[in-house]
Amino acid sequence: MKIGLFGINSGICADPDVAKRVVRHAELAGIESVWTGEHVVLPDPRQPPSPAAPDYAMLHPSTNLAFLAAVTDSVKLGTGITLIAQRNPLVLAKEMASLDYISKGRLILGIGAGYLYQEFDALGVPFRERGARTDEAIKVLRTLWNDPNPSFSGRFWRFENIQAMPRPVQRGGPPIVVGGTSEAALKRSAESAQGWYGFAMNVEQTREIVRRVSQYPGGADLEVSVTPSMRLDQNLVQEFASVGVHRLISLIPNEEARILQLIDDLAPLGDT
């Protein structure tokens, strides 16, 4: 089982000094990866389905992870998740290729279509198009990262006679992990990604998702990552492993001393 931490760019870890101490402690302890969340904006005043208060601090994922890449050597850097449907994928391809390049191939690109309609409205992106935009954007990323002479003609984006260098260090580009439990998200994982990511889930919920995604061609081969809805212990790690989970990404508390203690408690579970 791989063990990761979620929330390295938000709350108390939005303070770069705190984040640096946390990620260095995690790397020394043997934690496999650290993960960001993402919202460009949050509704003010808070209203459903917003996950946080409008004044909740949340650094931009690639900015935060580039900083952490510079102060670490081996820990993997994950976006959990990047809201790909809100982005111009050509800009995102450059952004994430750059992050993979400067981190020497440590990026895991978690993506999702998004759910916060107020955020889409503020960005001027049609909420109802988010699924189609996500599917097309994945193709754009892979085209720019892999094709010798990138060109593309789709519903939302078209280009030819361009290059975007440097390419990612990882061959084929960073592994893409799709978040979400909708049928569209599971199908997208199996068809277009290397992994699936579930957030705030228990073992039984995860078991059902693994069953559903495995029905699609390629779905049984996905790397499964989960942020559990409860605190981890050795027995729980074994239960998640038994249903096909490869990585557990624990939520971190909003107090530095508690985060460091959590890291010490989690690190031995990675050997289970």
Secondary structure by P-SEA (a helix, b strand, c coil): cccccccccccccccaaaaaaaaaaaaaacccbbbbbbbcccccccccccccccccccccaaaaaaaaaaacccbbbbcccccccccaaaaaaaaaaaaaaaacccbbbbbcccccaaaaaaacccccaaaaaaaaaaaaaaaaacccccccccccccccccccccccccccccbbbbbcccaaaaaaaaccccbbbbccccaaaaaaaaaaaaccccccccbbbbbccccccaaaaaaaaaacccbbbbbbcccaaaaaaaaaaacccccc
